[in-house]
């Protein structure tokens, strides 16, 4: 009897081993894989508020996905691992960061921003088929096969801004300032062209060196020609409040606006400019007016304030959300980590992010005429009574609210 029981148990064990051996691999529990993502952003200097925000947004997305067990791609789960570097808005530093990310850290994807720092890295990323999500101005960043820009094309933003300036202030002439770098040069070209198209004369234009804090000499020349409006082309969170405040201190009482870039957090801008900031106007694909937030945008702001209580929320965090959400959703839709398959999905799909249906579109200067610039709502904004207020929402074809 004991022998029978022994043989029966032994037979059951053999059958179990055979079943396990022949069970298809996907049905067995597998350890998650790893998706390596590089973050090459400005964490110091005038643009630090941008880079720190993008970095923290990426960390929040990675944490959320990892806590859920990873990103499901083609039937397998992958945990997200970030590798983060400070580009310092310096081309040479940014290139060295890109090399580390590609050749040492072996990342598959990169999140980056700032045309000055991004542009010189794109040959390396393209050659190694690294899909990247960019937040920059200028056509030079749209000419590469695997780089996608979260911002609307620069010429469009310049045109929208000039329309807003005319609508608000009935202007006919402007003076403009831009940073003395590649992104500033591109913005000047976009703004000059848009101004001419809308019947606005640019009386004076000046470039200012990086890290400038004393704008008085530049602004004195800009205002001496008596324009109808002072325009900041590409404004950074560090530069914009200083330019606004110092222009007012020089006695300028006319309107001030910005065509590209973005100001710092609302509370920082108001604290730095005081009454000088009243009436400041700019266009941007994100904003901090809660009256215009979707439920998903409000939820993200609430999460940010809990997670990063020490850093004031700035609207650019919505740009960081788009960077991460679009990349990760494209990987899921492709069901693969193959860069060409992911690129195809980004070119041809609609995505729902933060309560909006959005997609990538093409401009004449994009890579082989293929979609590389994000088409999403653009908000015309102003500071009124110390708060950001939406003047108008510009909607493109194919973009809609889905909440």
C-alpha positions as CSV (number, residue, x, y, z in Angstrom):
1,X,0.0,0.0,0.0
2,X,2.8,2.4,0.9
3,X,4.5,1.6,-2.4
4,X,1.4,2.4,-4.3
5,X,1.1,5.8,-2.6
6,X,4.7,6.5,-3.2
7,X,4.5,5.6,-6.9
8,X,1.3,7.7,-7.2
9,X,2.9,10.8,-5.7
10,X,6.0,10.3,-7.8
11,X,3.8,10.1,-11.0
12,X,1.9,13.2,-10.0
13,X,5.2,15.0,-9.5
14,X,6.4,14.0,-13.0
15,X,3.2,15.1,-14.6
16,X,3.4,18.5,-12.9
17,X,7.0,19.0,-14.1
18,X,6.0,18.1,-17.6
19,X,3.0,20.5,-17.5
20,X,5.3,23.3,-16.3
21,X,7.9,22.5,-18.9
22,X,5.4,22.7,-21.7
23,X,3.5,25.7,-20.5
24,X,4.0,28.7,-22.9
25,X,6.4,31.1,-21.4
26,X,4.0,34.2,-21.4
27,X,1.7,32.3,-19.1
28,X,4.5,31.9,-16.5
29,X,5.3,34.7,-14.1
30,X,8.3,36.6,-15.5
31,X,10.3,39.3,-13.8
32,X,9.7,42.8,-15.3
33,X,12.1,44.2,-17.8
34,X,13.6,47.7,-17.7
35,X,13.1,50.7,-19.8
36,X,15.9,53.2,-19.4
37,X,14.9,56.9,-20.0
38,X,17.4,59.8,-20.0
39,X,16.5,63.3,-18.7
40,X,18.8,66.0,-20.1
41,X,17.5,69.3,-18.8
42,X,18.6,72.6,-17.4
43,X,18.7,72.5,-13.6
44,X,20.8,75.6,-13.0
45,X,20.8,79.1,-14.3
46,X,17.9,81.2,-15.6
47,X,16.1,78.2,-17.0
48,X,16.4,76.0,-13.9
49,X,12.7,76.3,-13.1
50,X,11.9,74.6,-16.4
51,X,14.4,71.7,-16.0
52,X,13.7,71.0,-12.4
53,X,10.0,70.9,-13.2
54,X,10.5,68.5,-16.1
55,X,12.8,66.3,-14.0
56,X,10.3,66.0,-11.2
57,X,7.4,65.3,-13.5
58,X,9.4,62.5,-15.1
59,X,10.1,61.1,-11.6
60,X,6.4,61.2,-10.7
61,X,5.4,59.3,-13.9
62,X,8.1,56.7,-13.3
63,X,7.1,56.2,-9.7
64,X,3.4,55.8,-10.6
65,X,4.2,53.2,-13.3
66,X,6.6,51.3,-11.2
67,X,4.1,51.1,-8.3
68,X,1.6,49.6,-10.7
69,X,4.0,46.9,-11.6
70,X,5.5,48.5,-14.7
71,X,4.5,49.5,-18.2
72,X,2.8,46.7,-20.2
73,X,4.4,46.4,-23.7
74,X,3.6,43.6,-26.0
75,X,2.5,41.3,-23.1
76,X,5.5,42.0,-20.9
77,X,5.9,44.5,-18.1
78,X,8.8,47.0,-17.8
79,X,9.9,49.1,-14.9
80,X,11.1,52.7,-15.7
81,X,14.6,53.7,-14.7
82,X,15.6,57.3,-15.1
83,X,19.1,58.7,-15.7
84,X,19.1,62.5,-15.1
85,X,21.7,65.2,-15.9
86,X,21.9,69.0,-15.8
87,X,22.5,70.4,-19.3
88,X,23.1,73.9,-17.7
89,X,21.7,75.3,-21.0
90,X,25.2,74.8,-22.3
91,X,25.7,73.0,-25.7
92,X,29.0,71.3,-24.8
93,X,27.6,70.0,-21.4
94,X,24.4,68.8,-23.1
95,X,26.4,66.9,-25.7
96,X,28.5,65.2,-23.0
97,X,25.3,64.3,-21.2
98,X,23.8,62.8,-24.3
99,X,26.9,60.7,-24.9
100,X,26.7,59.4,-21.3
101,X,23.0,58.6,-21.7
102,X,23.4,56.8,-25.0
103,X,26.8,55.0,-24.6
104,X,27.1,54.5,-20.8
105,X,23.6,54.4,-19.4
106,X,22.2,52.7,-22.5
107,X,18.9,54.6,-22.5
108,X,16.3,54.0,-25.2
109,X,14.5,57.3,-24.9
110,X,15.4,60.9,-23.8
111,X,13.4,63.8,-22.4
112,X,15.0,67.2,-23.0
113,X,14.3,70.8,-23.6
114,X,15.9,74.1,-24.8
115,X,16.9,74.4,-28.4
116,X,20.4,75.7,-27.5
117,X,21.1,72.5,-25.5
118,X,19.1,70.1,-27.5
119,X,20.1,70.9,-31.1
120,X,23.8,69.7,-30.9
121,X,22.7,66.4,-29.4
122,X,20.3,65.4,-32.1
123,X,22.9,64.0,-34.6
124,X,24.0,61.6,-31.8
125,X,20.5,60.6,-30.9
126,X,19.4,60.2,-34.5
127,X,22.4,58.0,-35.4
128,X,21.6,55.7,-32.5
129,X,17.8,55.8,-33.0
130,X,17.0,57.3,-29.7
131,X,13.3,58.5,-29.6
132,X,13.3,61.9,-27.8
133,X,10.5,64.2,-26.5
134,X,11.6,67.8,-26.8
135,X,10.3,71.2,-25.4
136,X,12.1,73.7,-27.5
137,X,11.6,76.5,-30.1
138,X,13.1,76.8,-33.6
139,X,12.8,74.7,-36.8
140,X,16.3,73.1,-36.3
141,X,14.9,70.7,-33.7
142,X,12.2,69.5,-36.1
143,X,14.6,68.2,-38.8
144,X,15.5,64.9,-37.1
145,X,13.7,61.5,-37.5
146,X,13.3,60.5,-33.8
147,X,12.8,63.9,-32.1
148,X,9.3,65.2,-31.4
149,X,8.5,68.7,-30.1
150,X,5.9,69.2,-27.4
151,X,5.5,72.9,-28.3
152,X,3.6,74.3,-31.2
153,X,5.8,75.3,-34.1
154,X,7.5,78.6,-33.4
155,X,6.2,80.5,-36.4
156,X,2.6,79.7,-35.3
157,X,3.2,80.9,-31.8
158,X,4.7,84.2,-33.1
159,X,1.7,84.8,-35.3
160,X,-0.8,84.0,-32.5
161,X,1.1,86.4,-30.2
162,X,1.1,89.2,-32.7
163,X,-2.7,88.8,-33.3
164,X,-3.2,88.9,-29.5
165,X,-1.1,92.1,-29.2
166,X,-3.1,93.8,-31.9
167,X,-6.4,92.7,-30.4
168,X,-5.4,93.8,-26.9
169,X,-3.4,97.0,-27.5
170,X,-4.1,98.2,-31.1
171,X,-0.3,98.4,-31.7
172,X,1.5,99.3,-34.9
173,X,5.2,99.3,-33.7
174,X,7.3,97.2,-31.3
175,X,10.8,96.9,-29.9
176,X,12.0,93.4,-29.1
177,X,14.7,91.7,-27.0
178,X,15.9,88.1,-27.2
179,X,18.7,86.0,-25.5
180,X,21.9,85.9,-27.5
181,X,21.8,82.2,-28.5
182,X,20.5,79.9,-31.2
183,X,16.9,79.8,-29.8
184,X,16.9,83.6,-29.5
185,X,18.0,84.0,-33.1
186,X,15.2,81.7,-34.3
187,X,12.6,83.5,-32.2
188,X,13.7,86.8,-33.7
189,X,13.3,85.5,-37.2
190,X,9.8,84.1,-36.4
191,X,8.7,87.3,-34.7
192,X,10.0,89.6,-37.3
193,X,8.2,87.6,-40.0
194,X,5.0,87.4,-38.1
195,X,5.1,91.2,-37.2
196,X,5.5,92.1,-40.9
197,X,2.6,89.8,-41.9
198,X,0.3,91.5,-39.4
199,X,1.3,95.0,-40.3
200,X,3.5,95.6,-37.3
201,X,6.9,97.4,-37.7
202,X,9.8,96.2,-35.5
203,X,11.6,99.5,-34.7
204,X,14.4,98.0,-32.7
205,X,15.8,94.6,-31.8
206,X,18.6,93.6,-29.4
207,X,20.1,90.4,-28.1
208,X,21.3,90.1,-24.5
209,X,24.0,87.8,-23.2
210,X,23.2,84.7,-21.2
211,X,22.9,85.3,-17.4
212,X,22.2,89.0,-17.8
213,X,20.6,90.6,-14.7
214,X,21.2,94.2,-15.6
215,X,18.8,94.9,-18.5
216,X,18.7,98.7,-18.0
217,X,21.2,99.6,-20.8
218,X,19.5,97.3,-23.3
219,X,16.0,98.5,-22.4
220,X,17.1,102.1,-22.5
221,X,17.9,101.6,-26.2
222,X,14.8,99.6,-26.9
223,X,12.5,102.2,-25.4
224,X,14.3,105.2,-26.9
225,X,12.6,104.6,-30.3
226,X,9.2,105.0,-28.6
227,X,7.5,101.8,-29.7
228,X,3.8,101.1,-29.1
229,X,4.9,97.9,-27.2
230,X,7.9,96.2,-25.7
231,X,8.2,92.5,-26.7
232,X,10.2,89.8,-25.0
233,X,10.7,87.1,-27.7
234,X,12.0,84.0,-25.9
235,X,11.6,84.7,-22.2
236,X,12.9,82.3,-19.5
237,X,11.5,82.1,-15.9
238,X,14.6,83.9,-14.7
239,X,14.9,86.7,-17.3
240,X,11.2,87.6,-17.9
241,X,10.3,89.2,-14.5
242,X,13.6,91.2,-14.4
243,X,13.0,92.6,-17.9
244,X,9.4,93.6,-17.0
245,X,10.3,95.1,-13.7
246,X,13.3,97.1,-15.0
247,X,11.4,98.4,-18.0
248,X,8.8,99.8,-15.6
249,X,11.5,101.3,-13.4
250,X,12.8,103.1,-16.5
251,X,9.4,104.8,-16.8
252,X,7.9,102.6,-19.5
253,X,4.1,102.6,-19.1
254,X,3.1,100.9,-22.4
255,X,2.2,97.3,-22.8
256,X,4.8,94.4,-22.4
257,X,4.3,91.0,-24.0
258,X,6.1,87.8,-24.8
259,X,5.8,85.6,-27.9
260,X,7.7,82.4,-26.9
261,X,9.1,80.9,-23.7
262,X,7.2,81.2,-20.4
263,X,7.3,83.1,-17.1
264,X,8.1,81.5,-13.7
265,X,5.3,80.4,-11.4
266,X,2.5,82.9,-11.0
267,X,3.5,83.7,-7.4
268,X,7.2,84.1,-8.2
269,X,6.4,86.4,-11.2
270,X,4.0,88.6,-9.1
271,X,6.5,88.7,-6.2
272,X,9.3,89.8,-8.4
273,X,7.4,92.3,-10.5
274,X,4.7,93.6,-8.1
275,X,2.4,96.1,-9.9
276,X,4.9,96.2,-12.8
277,X,3.6,92.8,-14.0
278,X,0.0,93.9,-14.3
279,X,-1.2,93.6,-17.9
280,X,1.8,91.4,-19.1
281,X,0.6,89.3,-22.0
282,X,1.9,86.0,-23.5
283,X,0.9,82.9,-25.4
284,X,1.6,79.4,-24.2
285,X,0.2,75.8,-24.7
286,X,-0.2,75.6,-20.8
287,X,-1.4,77.9,-18.1
288,X,-2.3,78.3,-14.4
289,X,-5.8,79.7,-14.7
290,X,-7.9,77.0,-12.8
291,X,-11.1,78.2,-14.4
292,X,-9.8,76.7,-17.7
293,X,-8.3,73.5,-16.3
294,X,-9.7,70.1,-17.1
295,X,-10.5,67.7,-14.3
296,X,-7.3,65.8,-15.2
297,X,-5.2,69.0,-15.1
298,X,-6.6,70.0,-11.7
299,X,-5.9,66.5,-10.4
300,X,-2.3,66.8,-11.6
301,X,-1.9,70.2,-9.9
302,X,-3.3,68.7,-6.6
303,X,-0.8,65.8,-6.8
304,X,2.1,68.1,-7.5
305,X,1.3,70.3,-4.5
306,X,1.3,67.3,-2.2
307,X,4.4,65.6,-3.8
308,X,6.5,68.8,-4.2
309,X,5.2,71.2,-1.6
310,X,8.5,73.1,-1.5
311,X,8.5,74.0,-5.2
312,X,5.8,76.3,-6.6
313,X,3.7,74.8,-9.4
314,X,4.5,76.3,-12.8
315,X,2.4,75.7,-15.9
316,X,5.4,74.1,-17.7
317,X,4.7,71.0,-15.6
318,X,1.8,70.3,-18.0
319,X,4.4,70.2,-20.8
320,X,6.3,67.7,-18.7
321,X,3.2,65.6,-18.4
322,X,2.8,65.6,-22.2
323,X,6.4,64.6,-22.7
324,X,6.0,61.5,-20.5
325,X,2.4,60.6,-21.3
326,X,3.0,60.8,-25.1
327,X,6.2,58.7,-25.0
328,X,4.8,56.0,-22.8
329,X,1.5,55.7,-24.5
330,X,3.3,55.5,-27.9
331,X,5.4,52.6,-26.6
332,X,2.2,50.8,-25.3
333,X,0.4,51.4,-28.6
334,X,3.4,50.1,-30.6
335,X,3.6,47.0,-28.4
336,X,7.3,47.2,-28.9
337,X,10.5,49.0,-27.9
338,X,11.5,49.3,-31.6
339,X,12.2,53.0,-32.3
340,X,10.8,52.9,-35.8
341,X,7.5,51.4,-34.7
342,X,7.2,53.9,-31.9
343,X,7.9,56.8,-34.3
344,X,5.2,55.5,-36.6
345,X,2.7,55.5,-33.8
346,X,3.7,59.1,-32.8
347,X,3.3,60.2,-36.4
348,X,-0.1,58.7,-37.0
349,X,-2.1,58.5,-33.7
350,X,-4.3,60.7,-31.7
351,X,-3.5,60.8,-27.9
352,X,-5.6,61.8,-24.9
353,X,-3.5,63.6,-22.3
354,X,-4.8,65.7,-19.4
355,X,-8.3,65.7,-20.8
356,X,-7.4,66.8,-24.3
357,X,-7.3,64.9,-27.6
358,X,-4.0,66.0,-29.3
359,X,-1.7,64.8,-32.1
360,X,1.5,65.7,-33.8
361,X,1.4,67.8,-37.0
362,X,3.8,68.7,-39.8
363,X,5.2,72.1,-40.9
364,X,7.2,72.8,-44.1
365,X,10.4,72.6,-42.1
366,X,9.8,69.3,-40.3
367,X,11.6,66.0,-41.0
368,X,10.6,65.0,-44.6
369,X,7.3,66.8,-44.0
370,X,6.3,64.3,-41.3
371,X,4.5,65.2,-38.0
372,X,7.0,66.4,-35.4
373,X,5.3,69.4,-33.7
374,X,2.5,68.9,-31.2
375,X,-0.9,70.3,-32.1
376,X,-2.7,71.3,-28.9
377,X,-4.6,74.2,-27.4
378,X,-2.7,77.5,-27.1
379,X,-3.7,80.0,-24.5
380,X,-3.4,83.8,-24.7
381,X,-2.8,85.0,-21.1
382,X,-2.4,88.1,-19.1
383,X,-1.7,89.1,-15.4
384,X,-4.8,90.7,-14.0
385,X,-5.1,91.7,-10.3
386,X,-2.0,89.6,-9.6
387,X,-3.5,86.4,-11.2
388,X,-3.0,84.6,-14.5
389,X,-6.2,85.2,-16.6
390,X,-7.0,83.6,-20.0
391,X,-7.8,86.1,-22.7
392,X,-8.5,83.5,-25.5
393,X,-8.1,79.8,-26.3
394,X,-6.9,79.0,-29.8
395,X,-8.0,75.6,-31.0
396,X,-6.5,73.8,-34.0
397,X,-8.3,71.2,-36.2
398,X,-8.4,67.8,-34.6
399,X,-7.9,69.1,-31.0
400,X,-10.8,68.7,-28.5
401,X,-11.6,68.4,-24.9
402,X,-12.6,64.9,-24.0
403,X,-13.2,65.0,-20.2
